Amino acid sequence: MRILLISVPYKLESKLEEQGAFGVVRNTIPALGLAYLGAVAERDGHEVKILDDISIRGRETICQAARDFQPDVVGAASVTPA
């Protein structure tokens, strides 16, 4: 089975950014949860591809990866700022 796991990117923008105090905050830590899931799936003989926030450059990147990889299953993980 071909499994595509995606760590959905998010941007945190604030009023302070408009004033030049802060830039856009992006996920900078690899999605370890997806890595654990992928490792178990690979151990069980499945083909896994993980797209994380670092490799995603927009919605088209995700769509193109899905077309190229042709997964049987797609999983997505996301986080929100607290």
N, C-alpha and C positions, 0 to 999 in steps of 0.2 A: 504494500500500500504506500502511496506517495502522500506525505503529510507536509503542509505548508503552515508554519507558525509565524505569526506576525506580532511584533510589539508596536502597537499603534503610537505614532508620535503625538506629542501635544506641545503647545506653546503657552507659556505663561507671560502675559503682557499686563502691565499695570499702568496706572496713571503716572507713576514716577518715570516710566519709560518715555512717555511723551515729553517729559522734562529733561530727558537725557541721563537720568540717574541710573537706570538699569537697562540691560539689553534683554533680548528674548532668552528665556530659560528653556532648554531642551533636555530630554533624557540623555544623560551621559554615562549611565551605568548599564552594562549589558543586562538583558532580561534573563536572569538566572533561572527563574521558574520555567521559562520556555526551554532553556538549555537542559534542565533536568528532564522535562517531558521528552524533549528530542532525544536525549541520551537513552532513555528507557525504550523509546520506540525503535531507535536504531539497534539496540541490543536485541530486540525481538524481531529484527529482520526488515524493518520498514525503512524506506528512503525518506529522509527528513531535510527540509530546507527552512532556515530561520532568517527572517528579515527583521532587523532591529532598527531603532530610530537612527542609528548612525548611517545605515545603508539606504534608508528610505529618503527619497528626495521629492516626494509628492505622491498624490493618489495614483498618477499614471505609472510610477515605479512599481507600486503594489500590483496594479492590474497587469502590467507587462510581465512581472515575475510569475503571477498566477497563470498567464497564458503560456509562458515558456515552460514552466515546471509541470503544468497540468495535474494538480494535486487531486487526490480522491477525497481528502479531508483538509479543511482549513480551520485553524484555531487562532484566536486573537486575544491578546492581553493588553490592558490599558491601565494607566494610573491617572489620578487626578491630584492636583496639589491640595494639601491639607490646609 
